[in-house]
Structure formats: structure tokens, C-alpha cells
Amino acid sequence: MEEKNKHTNPKPGTSRRGFLKKLWGVLGIAAGIELTWITFSFLSPGKRKYNKASTTNLIVAGKVADFKLNSVFPFRNGKFYLIRRGDGGFLAVSLKCTHLGCSVLWNEEKQEFICPCHASSFDKNGVVMNPPAPRPLDIYPVIVEEGIVKVDTGNPQRRKSFDENQIVYA
């Protein structure tokens, strides 16, 4: 009688080597799917859900009386400047330049916003005085309730020009 070799497997494809080959193949496919999913998740734009009743983007700036007339107040965390005009009105302008998105700075001496990247400048209402910025600074809705000034940073508004209707009075 012939003695069977203990190391041979009567069924093809069930050896350790075959099993590990299949395992690595499955793991490779799973890793490829995961990498594809992560890549598409990273590259696809996020969906913004904005609820008008939501207060998560509402920044309480302070009391109306806290803001002197003809002043500009930076809110770096909110990414805007709150302007209190001489007539008592409020305007919240984005600190992001409309040219390439650099942060504009308020120059108190010249009474203008200046973009340090490409020398655009904007007047006190955010209107372009010196290009290359193509349009005025974006604005955020200002809400005055019971003597408290609030700014809704979740709803930026692009504009082509300045309009007196953009000013909010207390």
C-alpha cells in the first residue's frame, strides 16, 4: 500500500497558501473601496443645512449702546466687522476679500479696509475703492432685538453694490 503524504491536500484551492491569497485579495478590495469612499467624501462639497430658526450661527455682538457712532469693530471669530455708522445704523461686512479671500484689515487712519495680499481697498461700507477686488465685501444680516445687536454669520450675502437698505437701524 502506498502511504499518503500528510502535506498534500486532496482538494485544490484549500491549502494555506490558497486561503491566504484569497484573504489578501478580499482585504485589498475592501481597502480599495474604503479609499475610494474617503476620496469622494473629501472632494465632494459639503451640504449646508441652514435653518432660519437656528441660532448656531447667530453671534451676539453686544448692546447697541456699546457701539460708538462712526466706529468699526472686528469680530475675528465671527469673521466679520461690525460697522456703526454716524446715523446710528449697523452693517456687518465679511473680513474676506472678494478677490482671492485674504483677510482685510481696517485702517483707522485712512478709514478704509485694506487687503494686504493684493492691495485692494474698500470704503467704510465695504465698497471697492481700489481693485483688483471685483465686487464689494459680502455682508451678513444684522438683527437688533431689545437693544441687543446680533449677526447671522450662517447667511452671507453677495452684493454687487452698496444699497441703503443694507443698513439696519436700532
For each residue, the residues with C-beta under 8 A, 3 or more apart:
1:
2:
3:
4: 8
5: 8
6:
7:
8: 4 5
9: 12 14 15
10:
11: 14
12: 9 18
13: 18
14: 9 11 18 19
15: 9 18 19
16: 19 20
17: 20 21
18: 12 13 14 15 21 22
19: 14 15 16 22 23
20: 16 17 23 24
21: 17 18 24 25
22: 18 19 25 26
23: 19 20 26 27
24: 20 21 27 28
25: 21 22 28 29
26: 22 23 29 30
27: 23 24 30 31
28: 24 25 31 32
29: 25 26 32 33
30: 26 27 33 34
31: 27 28 34 35
32: 28 29 35 36
33: 29 30 36 37
34: 30 31 37 38
35: 31 32 38 39
36: 32 33 39 40
37: 33 34 40 41
38: 34 35 41 42
39: 35 36 42 43
40: 36 37 43 44
41: 37 38 44
42: 38 39
43: 39 40
44: 40 41
45:
46:
47:
48:
49:
50: 54 57 154 155
51: 54
52:
53:
54: 50 51 57 58 154
55: 58
56: 154
57: 50 54 152 153 154 155
58: 54 55 143 150 151 152 153 154
59: 75 77 78 150 151 152 153
60: 148 149 150
61: 67 73 75 82 149 150 151
62: 66 67 148 149
63: 66 147 148 149
64: 67 144 147 148 149 170
65: 147
66: 62 63
67: 61 62 64 71 73 82 84 90 149
68: 71 84
69: 84 85 86 88
70: 84 85 86
71: 67 68 83 84
72: 81 82 83 84 106 108 124
73: 61 67 81 82 83 84
74: 81 95 106
75: 59 61 78 79 80 81 82 151
76: 79 95
77: 59
78: 59 75 151 153
79: 75 76 94 95 96 153
80: 75 92 93 94 95 140 151 153
81: 72 73 74 75 92 93 95 106 113
82: 61 67 72 73 75 90 91 92 142 149 151
83: 71 72 73 90 91 92 93 124 125
84: 67 68 69 70 71 72 73 88 89 90
85: 69 70 88 89 90 91 124 167
86: 69 70
87: 167 169
88: 69 84 85 169 170
89: 84 85 167 168 169
90: 67 82 83 84 85 142 144 149 167 168 169 170
91: 82 83 85 125 126 139 142 166 167 168
92: 80 81 82 83 139 140 141 142 151
93: 80 81 83 113 122 125 126 137 138 139 140
94: 79 80 126 137 138 139 140 156
95: 74 76 79 80 81 103 104 137
96: 79 101 102 103 104 137 138
97: 100 101 102 103 104 115 117 118 120 133 137
98: 120 128 133 134 135 136 137 138
99: 102 115 117 118 120 132 133 134
100: 97 117 118
101: 96 97
102: 96 97 99 115 116 117 118
103: 95 96 97 116
104: 95 96 97 113 114 115 120 122 137
105: 113 114 115 116
106: 72 74 81 112 113
107: 110 111 112 113 114
108: 72 111
109:
110: 107 114
111: 107 108 123 124
112: 106 107 121 122 123 124 129
113: 81 93 104 105 106 107 121 122 123 126 137
114: 104 105 107 110 119 120 121 122
115: 97 99 102 104 105 118 119 120 121 133
116: 102 103 105
117: 97 99 100 102
118: 97 99 100 102 115 132 133
119: 114 115 130
120: 97 98 99 104 114 115 128 130 131 132 133
121: 112 113 114 115 128 129 130
122: 93 104 112 113 114 125 126 127 128 129 133 136 137
123: 111 112 113 126 127 129
124: 72 83 85 111 112
125: 83 91 93 122 136 162 166
126: 91 93 94 113 122 123 136 137 138 139 162
127: 122 123 136 161 162
128: 98 120 121 122 131 133 134 135 136
129: 112 121 122 123
130: 119 120 121 133
131: 120 128 134
132: 99 118 120
133: 97 98 99 115 118 120 122 128 130
134: 98 99 128 131
135: 98 128 158 159 160
136: 98 122 125 126 127 128 159 160 161 162
137: 93 94 95 96 97 98 104 113 122 126
138: 93 94 96 98 126 156 157 158 159
139: 91 92 93 94 126 156 157 159 166
140: 80 92 93 94 151 152 153 155 156 157
141: 92 151 152 155 157 168
142: 82 90 91 92 149 150 151 152 168
143: 58 149 150 151 152 168
144: 64 90 147 148 149 150 168 169 170
145: 148 150
146:
147: 63 64 65 144 170
148: 60 62 63 64 144 145
149: 60 61 62 63 64 67 82 90 142 143 144 170
150: 58 59 60 61 142 143 144 145
151: 58 59 61 75 78 80 82 92 140 141 142 143
152: 57 58 59 140 141 142 143 155
153: 57 58 59 78 79 80 140 156
154: 50 54 56 57 58
155: 50 57 140 141 152
156: 94 138 139 140 153
157: 138 139 140 141
158: 135 138
159: 135 136 138 139 162 163 166
160: 135 136
161: 127 136
162: 125 126 127 136 159 166
163: 159 166
164: 167
165:
166: 91 125 139 159 162 163
167: 85 87 89 90 91 164
168: 89 90 91 141 142 143 144
169: 87 88 89 90 144
170: 64 88 90 144 147 149
